[in-house]
């Protein structure tokens, strides 16, 4: 089998950097005309046209209309407003750069994630942003294949053992801040409505709650954790079970995300309990609906659109410098105290 011609091969033969070759392929105006012509001749000599961007360049040089470049985005839940905001941020940046977004959803299934990535690569896009499925059974070989092949991509969660680009927030510290807020209000019976197994965020946010307990007189136990999920209905059903069945019901709950928190609040109202007078509730993510309820939700503000924008920027940088080291960006998340938290009754 003939050796595949790489961008490094072009750069070596042309006597320029890989960044210069990428700049020529992506038609950036920073390259001198003589250098651009030399690199284009080298590309033709070697037959290097592996990417959609390179093929579009060839079309333009022949006077043909070329379709705009595209970038893939693979999210975990199509109905989760958190991912909708990430996609909006990424799409805004892509549109400003002349790219078209292609969005797929895995719905928490690693096999569907792998198929989506294979399909996007088959369309020869410029890169892909992935919110990876990370449960105990997940086969992550498609992500390691992306890394080995040099295909530009960014993850929205860290995958242990995979050195690659990541954009996220410090979920441990943010959840710790949320639980510390409840402890500071005087709550002693605090529950954590935990998220699904297919995201590392669930483990990190539980760990954050544990850390807040460890820095207080309170003792954390597994009984404080209620398996819920990530959707409104998950929070609603977990709320009904918890507050119907437990004699020592919590006076406060730190939830995996805002949808779970809003579902819990609906369950509490249906059971005749008041928020925050009887039960304080904290969410996570600060999705738009969090401020649109009768009692605006206390929650952790995550810069969702900024996550999408930064992910796009990293991929575009990787296209220009494909041999650069992976980048990890940790954005700030902050607690927004609103109307769903207060001191426990009697204080």
C-alpha positions as CSV (number, residue, x, y, z in Angstrom):
1,X,0.0,0.0,0.0
2,X,1.4,3.4,-1.0
3,X,2.3,5.7,1.9
4,X,-0.3,8.4,2.5
5,X,1.0,11.9,1.8
6,X,0.8,14.0,4.9
7,X,0.9,17.8,5.6
8,X,4.4,17.2,7.0
9,X,5.5,15.7,3.7
10,X,4.3,18.7,1.8
11,X,6.0,21.1,4.3
12,X,9.3,19.2,4.1
13,X,9.4,19.1,0.3
14,X,8.4,22.8,0.0
15,X,10.8,23.9,2.7
16,X,8.2,25.6,4.9
17,X,6.4,24.9,8.1
18,X,3.3,22.8,8.5
19,X,1.5,26.0,9.7
20,X,2.3,27.6,6.3
21,X,0.9,24.7,4.4
22,X,-2.3,24.8,6.5
23,X,-2.5,28.6,5.9
24,X,-2.3,28.0,2.2
25,X,-4.9,25.2,2.2
26,X,-7.3,27.3,4.3
27,X,-6.7,30.4,2.1
28,X,-5.4,32.6,4.9
29,X,-4.1,36.0,3.7
30,X,-1.0,35.8,5.8
31,X,1.1,33.9,3.2
32,X,3.1,35.7,0.5
33,X,2.0,35.1,-3.1
34,X,5.3,33.5,-4.1
35,X,5.2,31.1,-1.1
36,X,1.5,30.3,-1.8
37,X,2.3,29.4,-5.4
38,X,5.2,27.3,-4.4
39,X,3.2,25.4,-1.8
40,X,0.4,24.8,-4.2
41,X,2.8,23.4,-6.8
42,X,4.2,21.1,-4.2
43,X,0.7,19.9,-3.2
44,X,0.0,19.1,-6.8
45,X,3.3,17.3,-7.3
46,X,2.7,15.1,-4.3
47,X,-1.0,14.6,-4.8
48,X,-1.8,15.9,-1.4
49,X,-5.6,16.5,-1.3
50,X,-6.8,14.5,1.8
51,X,-9.2,17.0,3.3
52,X,-12.4,18.8,2.4
53,X,-10.6,22.1,2.7
54,X,-7.9,21.0,0.3
55,X,-10.4,19.8,-2.3
56,X,-12.3,23.0,-2.0
57,X,-9.1,24.9,-2.6
58,X,-8.6,22.9,-5.8
59,X,-12.1,23.6,-6.9
60,X,-11.6,27.4,-6.4
61,X,-8.3,27.3,-8.3
62,X,-10.2,25.7,-11.3
63,X,-12.8,28.4,-11.1
64,X,-15.5,26.1,-9.7
65,X,-17.9,27.0,-6.9
66,X,-16.8,25.2,-3.7
67,X,-19.1,24.2,-0.8
68,X,-18.3,25.9,2.6
69,X,-16.2,23.8,5.0
70,X,-18.0,22.0,7.8
71,X,-17.4,20.9,11.4
72,X,-19.1,18.1,13.3
73,X,-20.6,18.4,16.8
74,X,-21.6,15.2,18.7
75,X,-23.7,15.8,21.8
76,X,-25.2,13.4,24.3
77,X,-28.8,14.5,24.5
78,X,-30.8,16.3,21.8
79,X,-33.4,17.6,24.3
80,X,-30.9,18.9,26.9
81,X,-30.8,22.7,26.8
82,X,-27.2,22.6,28.1
83,X,-26.0,21.1,24.9
84,X,-28.3,23.4,22.9
85,X,-26.4,26.3,24.4
86,X,-23.0,24.7,23.6
87,X,-24.1,24.2,20.0
88,X,-25.3,27.8,19.7
89,X,-21.9,29.0,20.9
90,X,-20.0,26.7,18.5
91,X,-22.4,27.6,15.6
92,X,-21.9,31.3,16.1
93,X,-18.2,30.9,15.9
94,X,-18.4,28.6,12.9
95,X,-20.7,30.9,11.0
96,X,-18.4,33.8,11.7
97,X,-15.5,31.8,10.2
98,X,-17.5,30.6,7.1
99,X,-18.1,27.0,8.4
100,X,-21.3,25.0,8.5
101,X,-22.1,22.9,11.7
102,X,-23.2,19.3,11.4
103,X,-24.9,18.2,14.7
104,X,-25.4,14.6,15.8
105,X,-26.6,13.1,19.1
106,X,-25.5,9.8,20.8
107,X,-28.3,9.9,23.4
108,X,-25.8,8.5,25.9
109,X,-25.0,5.4,23.7
110,X,-21.3,5.0,23.0
111,X,-22.0,2.9,19.9
112,X,-24.2,5.6,18.4
113,X,-21.4,8.1,19.3
114,X,-18.9,6.0,17.3
115,X,-21.2,5.7,14.3
116,X,-21.9,9.4,14.4
117,X,-18.1,10.2,14.4
118,X,-17.5,7.7,11.6
119,X,-20.3,9.3,9.5
120,X,-18.9,12.8,10.1
121,X,-15.4,11.7,9.1
122,X,-16.9,10.1,6.0
123,X,-18.2,13.5,5.1
124,X,-14.6,14.8,5.2
125,X,-15.3,17.6,7.7
126,X,-12.6,19.8,9.1
127,X,-12.9,18.5,12.7
128,X,-15.4,17.4,15.3
129,X,-16.4,18.5,18.8
130,X,-17.5,15.5,21.0
131,X,-19.3,15.3,24.4
132,X,-18.1,11.7,25.0
133,X,-20.1,8.8,26.5
134,X,-18.0,7.6,29.4
135,X,-19.9,4.8,31.3
136,X,-18.1,1.7,32.5
137,X,-19.0,-0.3,29.4
138,X,-18.1,2.4,26.8
139,X,-15.7,1.3,24.0
140,X,-13.7,4.5,23.3
141,X,-11.7,3.1,20.4
142,X,-13.2,5.6,18.0
143,X,-11.8,8.5,20.1
144,X,-8.3,6.9,20.2
145,X,-8.5,6.3,16.4
146,X,-9.2,10.0,16.0
147,X,-6.1,10.8,18.0
148,X,-3.9,8.4,16.0
149,X,-5.2,9.6,12.7
150,X,-4.5,13.2,13.4
151,X,-8.1,14.2,12.8
152,X,-8.8,17.5,14.6
153,X,-11.2,17.2,17.5
154,X,-12.0,18.5,21.0
155,X,-13.7,16.8,23.9
156,X,-16.1,18.4,26.3
157,X,-15.0,16.0,29.0
158,X,-11.6,14.5,29.9
159,X,-11.0,10.9,28.9
160,X,-8.4,9.3,31.1
161,X,-5.4,8.1,29.2
162,X,-6.2,10.1,26.0
163,X,-4.0,13.1,25.6
164,X,-6.2,15.4,23.4
165,X,-7.9,18.8,23.3
166,X,-10.5,19.4,26.1
167,X,-12.8,22.3,27.0
168,X,-14.6,22.0,30.3
169,X,-15.1,23.5,33.7
170,X,-13.9,22.3,37.1
171,X,-17.0,20.2,38.0
172,X,-15.6,19.2,41.4
173,X,-14.9,22.7,42.6
174,X,-18.3,24.0,41.2
175,X,-20.3,21.2,42.9
176,X,-18.3,21.8,46.1
177,X,-19.3,25.4,46.0
178,X,-23.0,24.5,45.6
179,X,-23.0,22.1,48.5
180,X,-21.0,24.5,50.7
181,X,-23.7,27.1,50.1
182,X,-26.3,24.7,51.5
183,X,-24.1,23.9,54.5
184,X,-23.5,27.6,55.1
185,X,-27.3,28.2,55.3
186,X,-27.5,25.7,58.1
187,X,-28.7,22.6,56.4
188,X,-27.6,19.3,57.9
189,X,-29.7,16.8,55.9
190,X,-28.4,17.4,52.4
191,X,-29.0,14.9,49.5
192,X,-27.3,14.8,46.2
193,X,-29.4,13.8,43.2
194,X,-26.6,12.2,41.1
195,X,-26.4,12.1,37.3
196,X,-26.2,9.3,34.8
197,X,-23.3,6.9,34.6
198,X,-22.4,7.9,31.0
199,X,-20.7,11.1,32.0
200,X,-17.6,11.8,34.1
201,X,-19.4,14.9,35.3
202,X,-21.6,12.7,37.5
203,X,-18.6,11.3,39.4
204,X,-16.9,14.8,39.6
205,X,-20.0,16.5,40.9
206,X,-20.6,13.8,43.6
207,X,-17.0,14.2,44.6
208,X,-17.5,17.9,44.9
209,X,-20.4,17.4,47.3
210,X,-18.3,15.0,49.3
211,X,-15.5,17.5,49.6
212,X,-17.9,20.1,50.9
213,X,-19.0,17.7,53.6
214,X,-15.4,16.9,54.5
215,X,-14.7,20.5,55.2
216,X,-17.7,20.8,57.6
217,X,-18.9,19.0,60.7
218,X,-21.2,16.9,58.5
219,X,-20.6,13.3,57.6
220,X,-21.1,12.2,54.1
221,X,-22.6,8.7,53.4
222,X,-23.9,6.8,50.4
223,X,-27.4,7.3,51.8
224,X,-27.1,11.0,50.8
225,X,-26.8,10.1,47.2
226,X,-30.0,9.5,45.1
227,X,-29.6,8.0,41.7
228,X,-31.5,10.2,39.3
229,X,-30.3,11.0,35.8
230,X,-30.2,14.1,33.6
231,X,-33.7,14.8,32.5
232,X,-36.7,16.6,34.0
233,X,-38.7,13.4,34.4
234,X,-35.7,11.8,36.2
235,X,-35.7,14.6,38.8
236,X,-39.4,14.4,39.2
237,X,-39.5,10.6,39.8
238,X,-36.5,10.7,42.1
239,X,-38.1,13.5,44.0
240,X,-41.4,11.6,44.5
241,X,-39.5,8.5,45.7
242,X,-37.3,10.4,48.1
243,X,-39.8,12.7,49.7
244,X,-42.6,10.1,50.0
245,X,-40.6,7.2,51.4
246,X,-37.9,8.7,53.6
247,X,-38.7,9.6,57.2
248,X,-35.6,11.7,57.6
249,X,-36.2,13.5,54.3
250,X,-33.6,16.0,53.3
251,X,-34.0,19.7,53.9
252,X,-31.8,20.5,50.9
253,X,-30.8,18.9,47.6
254,X,-27.8,19.6,45.3
255,X,-28.8,18.3,41.9
256,X,-26.7,17.0,39.0
257,X,-28.2,19.6,36.6
258,X,-31.0,22.1,36.2
259,X,-33.4,19.8,34.5
260,X,-33.2,17.4,37.5
261,X,-33.6,20.3,39.9
262,X,-36.7,21.6,38.1
263,X,-38.2,18.1,38.0
264,X,-37.5,17.8,41.7
265,X,-39.2,21.1,42.4
266,X,-42.3,19.9,40.5
267,X,-42.4,16.8,42.7
268,X,-42.1,18.8,45.9
269,X,-44.9,21.1,44.8
270,X,-47.1,18.0,44.0
271,X,-46.3,16.6,47.5
272,X,-47.4,19.9,49.1
273,X,-43.8,21.0,50.1
274,X,-42.5,24.5,49.7
275,X,-39.3,25.6,48.1
276,X,-37.2,26.9,49.8
277,X,-39.1,27.0,53.1
278,X,-39.3,23.2,53.4
279,X,-36.6,22.1,50.9
280,X,-33.8,24.1,49.3
281,X,-32.8,23.1,45.8
282,X,-29.6,23.8,43.8
283,X,-29.1,23.0,40.1
284,X,-26.1,23.0,37.8
285,X,-25.6,24.5,34.3
286,X,-27.8,27.6,34.4
287,X,-29.8,26.7,31.4
288,X,-32.2,29.5,30.1
289,X,-35.3,28.1,31.8
290,X,-33.6,28.3,35.2
291,X,-34.4,32.0,35.4
292,X,-37.8,31.7,33.8
293,X,-39.7,29.9,36.6
294,X,-41.8,31.5,39.3
295,X,-38.9,30.9,41.7
296,X,-35.7,31.4,39.8
297,X,-33.3,28.5,40.4
298,X,-30.1,28.8,42.5
299,X,-27.6,27.0,40.2
300,X,-24.0,26.8,39.0
301,X,-23.5,29.1,36.0
302,X,-21.5,27.2,33.3
303,X,-20.3,29.3,30.3
304,X,-21.9,26.9,27.8
305,X,-21.7,29.1,24.7
306,X,-18.1,30.0,25.5
307,X,-17.3,26.2,25.7
308,X,-18.6,25.8,22.1
309,X,-16.7,28.9,20.8
310,X,-13.4,27.8,22.4
311,X,-13.8,24.3,21.1
312,X,-14.1,25.7,17.5
313,X,-11.1,28.0,18.0
314,X,-9.0,25.1,19.2
315,X,-9.9,22.9,16.2
316,X,-9.1,25.8,13.8
317,X,-5.8,26.3,15.6
318,X,-5.0,22.5,15.3
319,X,-5.7,22.7,11.5
320,X,-3.0,25.4,11.2
321,X,-0.6,23.6,13.6
322,X,-1.4,19.9,13.4
323,X,1.7,18.9,15.4
324,X,1.0,21.2,18.3
325,X,0.5,19.8,21.8
326,X,-3.0,19.1,23.0
327,X,-4.8,22.0,24.7
328,X,-6.9,21.8,27.9
329,X,-9.1,24.8,28.7
330,X,-10.9,25.0,32.0
331,X,-13.5,27.7,32.1
332,X,-14.8,29.4,35.2
333,X,-18.1,28.3,36.8
334,X,-19.8,30.3,39.5
335,X,-22.7,29.8,41.9
336,X,-25.7,32.1,41.2
337,X,-27.8,32.3,44.4
338,X,-31.5,32.9,43.6
339,X,-34.9,32.0,45.1
340,X,-34.8,28.3,45.6
341,X,-32.4,28.2,48.5
342,X,-32.7,29.5,52.1
343,X,-32.1,28.4,55.7
344,X,-33.9,25.3,57.0
345,X,-37.2,25.8,58.8
346,X,-36.8,27.0,62.4
347,X,-33.6,28.9,61.8
